[in-house]
Amino acid sequence: MYGKGKDTSVSFTLDELKCENLINPLGIDNTTPHFSWKLKGGGWKGGQAYYEIQVATDSLLIIRDEADLWKSGKLKSDLSVMLPYRGSPLSSRSLCYWRVRVWDQKKKVSAWSSVARFSVGLLDKSQFHGDYIGSSPEGGQVCAPLLRKKVRMDQAETAFLYVNSLGYHEIYVNGRKVSENVLVPAVSQLGKRSLILTYDITSYLKEGENDLLIWLGQGWYKKTTYGAAYDGPLVKAELDVLRNGRWEVLTQTDRSWNGCESGYSDTGNWCALQFGGEKVDGRILPVDLSSQSLDQRKWAPVVIVDVPDHLVSPQMCEANRIHRVLQPVSIKQLGEGTWLVDMEKIRPDGLR
């Protein structure tokens, strides 16, 4: 409310809050992020005329109007895309919360937006703990292994897992898949650059013993494409916990991890214009990834691989996700080992 007893609030809302053009991104690649938002609804006159941004180290500080990182104050501007942060200096692992409000040309003010968040990733590889590990041949096929570590957990405010895989990865904690991401990280020229993804796994952990599993896939990380340093995919990971405002390393990839095969293996050459496929052995494929099921598998110590020096940086694009699942309308055997799967043509509106 502003004015002398007069209601100057308006009915429009602020939506699609973005930091670096991403919604609630974890592990961004810089310490001077940019904020964007959209105005939705009626009741505003002449568009945005002013805005105010608040950024804090805790969401409760934001709600109490006690932002400790940045209070922009009321700034005259009609811009709402990529407005730069100008608060206290940020650094790797900074976890921040922010909100925004705007005024229209009639000086009517919106309500504060919902609180969004972002974090700064690991900006210097010297800050990234752990080794590049992969499955050893003693654990079976190395091209799509399961890598496992049991971790004891005390109470913590927040837990972030940083993952830098050469090849694809999926994360499972206590049998549950973390996020809807698939085929991550994004494609990069792995001989020159690899990408770090940051996961908030706080809600997946429990007090006591936890089962941390990284399921790797080789993807394009092969000796015939990017001169891979190993015959299978590799990963470097670090689990940090936030306690009393300070980050601590709980675990990292090292010789204490174990690996085993998952049932997936490659077929074909996988050279330029000579791509292959994959085989799935249902006798080995895990039925589930619970601790009880994993305990029954044959595990072997992982190998540590010396990976050539290259640029390692946070991924700054949306991750791949499954948006539609198509079912075949018919499956016909054309010959021994040859099948025709008809997925039928699907129109853009989803109709056949």
C-alpha positions in Angstrom: 0.0 0.0 0.0 1.2 3.5 -0.9 -0.4 6.9 -0.5 -2.5 8.4 2.2 -5.2 5.9 2.9 -5.6 5.2 -0.7 -5.3 1.7 -2.2 -2.7 2.1 -5.0 -2.1 -1.7 -5.5 -2.9 -3.2 -8.8 -4.2 -6.6 -9.9 -1.4 -7.7 -12.2 1.1 -10.3 -11.1 4.7 -11.0 -11.7 5.5 -14.4 -13.3 8.2 -16.5 -14.9 11.0 -15.1 -12.7 14.3 -16.1 -14.3 17.9 -15.7 -13.4 20.3 -15.9 -16.4 17.2 -16.9 -18.4 16.7 -20.0 -16.3 14.0 -20.7 -13.7 15.5 -21.3 -10.2 18.9 -22.3 -11.6 21.4 -24.1 -9.5 25.1 -23.7 -10.2 25.2 -20.7 -12.6 28.5 -19.8 -14.2 29.0 -16.2 -13.0 28.8 -14.0 -9.9 26.9 -11.1 -11.6 23.6 -12.7 -12.6 20.8 -11.1 -14.5 17.1 -11.1 -13.6 14.0 -11.2 -15.8 10.3 -11.4 -15.2 6.9 -11.1 -17.0 3.8 -9.0 -16.1 0.5 -10.9 -16.3 -3.0 -9.8 -15.8 -5.0 -6.6 -16.2 -5.3 -3.5 -14.1 -2.0 -1.8 -15.0 -1.7 1.3 -17.0 1.0 2.1 -19.5 3.3 -0.7 -18.6 6.1 -0.9 -16.1 7.7 2.4 -15.0 9.7 1.3 -11.9 11.0 -1.9 -10.4 12.6 -3.0 -7.1 14.6 -6.2 -6.5 15.7 -7.8 -3.3 18.3 -10.6 -2.9 19.1 -12.4 0.3 21.0 -15.4 1.7 17.8 -16.8 3.3 14.2 -16.8 2.1 13.0 -15.8 5.6 15.1 -12.6 5.3 13.3 -11.8 2.1 9.9 -12.3 3.6 10.8 -10.1 6.5 12.0 -7.4 4.2 15.6 -7.8 5.5 17.4 -8.7 2.3 21.1 -8.8 3.3 22.7 -9.0 -0.2 20.9 -6.4 -2.2 18.1 -3.9 -2.0 17.9 -2.1 -5.3 15.4 0.5 -4.1 12.8 1.9 -6.4 14.5 2.2 -9.8 13.0 4.1 -12.8 13.0 1.7 -15.8 10.6 -0.1 -18.1 13.1 -3.0 -18.6 12.2 -6.4 -17.3 14.8 -8.6 -19.1 18.3 -9.4 -17.9 18.6 -6.7 -15.3 22.1 -7.0 -13.7 22.7 -7.8 -10.0 24.5 -5.0 -8.2 24.6 -6.2 -4.6 27.3 -7.6 -2.3 29.9 -9.8 -4.0 29.0 -13.4 -4.7 31.3 -16.4 -5.0 31.2 -20.1 -5.8 28.5 -22.0 -3.8 26.6 -18.8 -3.0 22.9 -19.7 -2.5 20.6 -16.7 -3.0 16.9 -15.9 -2.8 15.2 -13.0 -4.7 12.0 -11.3 -5.4 10.8 -8.3 -7.4 7.9 -5.8 -7.6 7.0 -3.1 -10.1 5.1 0.1 -10.5 3.0 1.2 -13.5 2.9 4.7 -15.1 0.2 5.7 -12.6 2.5 4.8 -9.7 0.4 1.8 -8.7 2.6 -0.9 -7.2 2.2 -4.7 -7.6 2.5 -7.2 -4.8 5.9 -8.7 -4.3 6.5 -11.7 -6.6 6.9 -15.1 -5.2 10.4 -15.8 -3.9 12.8 -17.5 -6.4 16.3 -18.8 -5.9 19.6 -19.4 -7.6 23.0 -20.6 -6.7 26.5 -19.9 -8.0 28.3 -23.1 -9.2 31.9 -24.2 -8.9 33.7 -21.5 -11.0 37.3 -22.8 -10.5 38.1 -26.4 -10.9 40.5 -26.2 -8.0 37.4 -25.8 -5.8 35.9 -29.1 -7.1 36.9 -32.0 -4.9 37.1 -35.6 -6.1 38.6 -37.9 -8.8 37.3 -39.0 -12.2 36.2 -42.5 -11.6 34.8 -45.3 -13.8 33.8 -48.9 -13.5 36.7 -51.4 -13.5 36.6 -54.5 -15.8 36.2 -56.6 -12.7 32.8 -55.1 -12.4 31.7 -56.2 -15.8 30.9 -54.1 -18.9 32.2 -50.6 -18.4 30.2 -48.7 -20.9 27.1 -48.0 -18.8 28.0 -48.8 -15.2 26.3 -48.2 -11.8 28.7 -46.4 -9.4 27.7 -46.5 -5.7 28.6 -45.0 -2.4 26.9 -45.3 1.0 27.0 -42.0 2.9 26.1 -41.2 6.5 24.1 -38.1 6.9 23.4 -35.9 10.0 20.8 -33.2 9.9 21.6 -30.4 7.4 19.9 -27.4 6.0 20.6 -28.1 2.3 22.6 -30.7 0.3 23.9 -30.0 -3.2 25.5 -32.7 -5.4 27.8 -31.4 -8.1 28.3 -33.8 -11.0 30.7 -33.5 -13.9 30.4 -36.6 -16.1 32.2 -37.5 -19.3 29.3 -39.3 -20.9 25.7 -39.1 -19.6 24.5 -39.6 -16.1 21.4 -40.1 -13.9 21.4 -39.7 -10.1 19.6 -41.9 -7.7 19.4 -41.4 -3.9 17.9 -44.2 -1.7 16.4 -45.7 -4.8 14.7 -42.5 -6.1 15.7 -40.8 -9.3 16.8 -37.2 -8.7 15.1 -34.8 -11.2 13.4 -35.5 -14.5 16.6 -34.9 -16.5 17.6 -37.4 -19.2 20.7 -37.4 -21.5 22.6 -35.0 -19.3 24.8 -33.1 -19.5 24.2 -31.2 -22.7 26.5 -31.9 -25.6 29.9 -30.4 -25.5 33.2 -31.0 -27.2 34.5 -33.3 -24.5 38.1 -33.1 -25.5 38.0 -29.4 -24.7 35.0 -28.7 -22.3 32.8 -30.7 -20.0 29.9 -29.5 -18.0 28.9 -29.5 -14.3 25.3 -30.0 -13.2 24.1 -29.1 -9.7 21.4 -31.1 -7.9 19.5 -30.2 -4.7 19.1 -33.6 -3.1 18.0 -32.4 0.4 14.6 -34.0 0.2 16.0 -37.3 -1.0 18.3 -37.8 2.0 17.5 -39.2 5.4 19.3 -39.1 8.7 21.7 -42.1 9.0 22.9 -44.2 6.0 22.1 -43.1 2.5 22.6 -44.9 -0.8 24.1 -42.6 -3.5 24.1 -44.0 -7.0 25.3 -42.6 -10.3 24.2 -44.5 -13.4 26.5 -43.6 -16.3 26.1 -43.9 -20.0 29.0 -43.5 -22.5 27.2 -41.3 -25.0 29.7 -39.5 -27.2 32.6 -40.1 -24.8 34.4 -42.6 -26.9 37.9 -43.0 -28.3 36.6 -42.8 -31.8 34.9 -39.4 -31.2 36.6 -37.3 -28.5 39.7 -39.4 -27.8 38.3 -40.7 -24.5 40.8 -41.3 -21.7 39.0 -44.6 -20.8 36.9 -47.3 -22.5 33.8 -46.3 -20.4 32.2 -43.1 -19.1 33.8 -41.2 -16.2 32.4 -39.0 -13.5 33.7 -36.5 -10.9 31.2 -35.7 -8.1 31.1 -33.8 -4.8 28.3 -33.8 -2.2 28.2 -30.6 -0.1 26.0 -29.9 2.9 25.1 -26.5 4.3 25.2 -26.2 8.1 24.9 -23.0 10.0 25.6 -21.0 6.9 28.7 -22.8 5.9 29.3 -25.5 3.2 31.0 -28.7 4.1 32.2 -31.5 1.8 30.4 -34.7 2.9 31.7 -37.0 0.2 33.4 -37.0 -3.2 34.3 -39.5 -5.9 37.4 -41.5 -5.0 38.6 -45.1 -4.5 35.9 -45.8 -1.8 33.2 -46.0 -4.5 32.2 -49.3 -6.1 30.9 -50.2 -9.6 29.1 -52.9 -11.4 27.6 -53.4 -14.9 24.0 -52.4 -15.6 23.1 -54.7 -18.5 23.7 -52.1 -21.2 26.5 -52.4 -23.8 27.4 -50.9 -27.1 27.2 -52.4 -30.6 28.8 -51.1 -33.8 31.8 -49.0 -34.5 30.7 -45.6 -33.4 32.9 -43.8 -35.9 31.8 -40.9 -38.1 29.0 -42.0 -40.3 29.3 -45.5 -38.8 27.1 -45.3 -35.8 26.0 -48.3 -33.8 23.4 -49.1 -31.2 23.2 -50.8 -27.8 22.2 -54.1 -26.3 20.3 -54.6 -23.1 20.7 -57.8 -21.1 17.6 -58.3 -19.1 19.3 -60.8 -16.8 21.6 -58.0 -15.5 19.4 -55.0 -15.8 18.4 -53.8 -12.3 14.7 -54.4 -11.4 14.8 -51.5 -8.9 17.5 -49.4 -7.4 16.6 -49.9 -3.7 19.5 -50.6 -1.2 18.2 -54.1 -0.8 18.3 -54.8 -4.5 21.7 -53.1 -5.0 23.2 -55.1 -2.1 22.5 -58.3 -4.1 24.6 -57.2 -7.0 28.3 -58.0 -7.5 30.4 -54.9 -6.9 34.0 -54.1 -7.6 36.3 -51.2 -6.7 36.2 -48.3 -9.2 39.2 -47.1 -11.2 40.6 -43.6 -11.0 41.5 -42.2 -14.4 43.8 -39.3 -15.2 41.8 -37.1 -17.6 43.6 -34.6 -19.8 43.3 -31.0 -18.7 40.3 -29.3 -20.2 37.8 -26.5 -19.4 35.1 -27.6 -16.8 32.2 -25.2 -16.3 28.6 -25.1 -15.1 25.9 -26.1 -17.7 24.0 -22.9 -18.6 21.0 -24.3 -20.5 17.9 -26.3 -19.7 18.4 -30.0 -19.3 16.7 -32.6 -21.6 13.4 -34.0 -20.4 10.9 -36.4 -21.8 7.9 -34.5 -23.1 6.0 -37.2 -24.9 6.0 -41.0 -25.0 5.0 -42.6 -28.3 3.6 -46.2 -28.4 4.1 -48.3 -31.5 1.0 -49.2 -33.5 2.5 -52.4 -34.8 5.7 -54.5 -34.6 6.5 -57.0 -37.4 9.4 -59.4 -37.8 11.0 -59.0 -41.2 13.7 -61.6 -40.7 16.0 -63.2 -38.2 17.0 -60.5 -35.8 15.2 -57.8 -37.9 12.0 -56.1 -36.8 9.9 -53.2 -38.1 8.4 -51.0 -35.5 5.7 -48.6 -36.8 5.3 -45.6 -34.6 2.8 -44.0 -37.1 3.0 -40.3 -38.0 2.0 -37.9 -35.2 0.6 -34.5 -36.0 2.0 -31.5 -34.1 -1.3 -31.3 -32.2 -0.7 -34.9 -30.9 -3.4 -36.4 -33.1 -2.8 -39.3 -35.5 
